[in-house]
C-alpha cells in the first residue's frame, strides 16, 4: 500500500492508495482553476478521521512520498546542508 504524507498549516495528514503524480495533478488543477477545492485526507494516528484541506491559489502544502521498502540512509550534516557561497 502506498502512503503520502501531507503537511498543511503545520499539521501532518496522510493519504493512502494514491500516487504522487495524481495528487500533484489534483492540487495543481485546483489551484490553476482559481476555485477553492476541498481535498479529503486522513487525520490522526491509529484511528483515522477524515479531514478536508482547502486548496486554493497560494495554499502552502507539502507532499511527501513515503517509500516503506527503501533502506534508511543516514546522512552527515555536511551531506544534508549545502551553504550558499557568495564569496
C-alpha positions in Angstrom: 0.0 0.0 0.0 1.3 3.4 -0.8 1.1 6.3 1.6 1.6 10.0 1.0 2.3 12.4 3.9 1.0 15.9 3.7 1.9 18.9 5.8 -0.8 21.6 5.7 -0.9 24.5 8.2 2.0 22.9 10.1 0.0 19.8 10.9 0.6 16.3 9.4 -2.0 14.4 7.3 -1.9 11.3 5.2 -3.4 9.8 2.1 -3.4 6.2 1.0 -3.7 4.4 -2.3 -2.8 7.4 -4.3 0.2 8.3 -6.4 2.3 11.5 -6.1 1.5 12.2 -9.7 -2.2 12.1 -9.3 -2.2 14.1 -6.1 0.1 16.8 -7.6 -2.2 17.0 -10.7 -5.3 17.4 -8.5 -3.7 20.1 -6.4 -2.3 21.9 -9.4 -5.6 21.8 -11.3 -7.5 23.1 -8.2 -5.0 26.0 -7.8 -5.0 26.8 -11.5 -8.8 26.9 -11.7 -8.8 29.6 -9.1 -11.8 28.0 -7.4 -11.3 26.8 -3.8 -11.4 22.9 -3.7 -11.6 20.6 -0.7 -9.0 17.7 -0.6 -10.1 14.8 1.6 -7.2 13.4 3.7 -6.7 11.3 6.9 -6.1 13.0 10.2 -4.9 11.3 13.4 -2.8 8.2 14.2 -4.2 4.8 14.7 -7.8 5.6 14.1 -8.0 7.8 11.1 -10.6 10.6 10.8 -11.5 12.4 7.6 -10.1 15.9 7.3 -10.7 18.3 4.5 -8.0 20.7 3.3 -8.9 23.8 1.4 -6.8 24.1 -1.7 -6.8 27.5 -3.5 -4.2 29.7 -5.2 -1.3 30.4 -2.8 -2.1 27.5 -0.5 1.1 26.3 1.2 1.1 22.5 1.1 3.9 19.9 1.1 3.5 16.3 0.0 6.0 13.5 0.8 6.1 10.2 -1.0 6.6 7.6 1.8 8.7 4.7 0.4 8.5 1.9 3.1 10.6 -0.5 1.1 13.6 1.7 0.7 16.5 1.3 3.2 17.1 4.1 5.7 20.1 6.2 4.8 21.9 8.2 7.4 23.4 11.4 6.1 26.1 13.5 7.8 25.3 17.2 8.4 27.6 18.1 5.6 25.5 16.0 3.2 22.2 17.5 4.3 23.1 21.1 4.2 24.7 23.0 1.3 25.7 26.5 2.1 25.1 29.3 -0.3 28.5 30.6 -1.0 28.6 34.2 -2.1 32.4 34.7 -1.6 
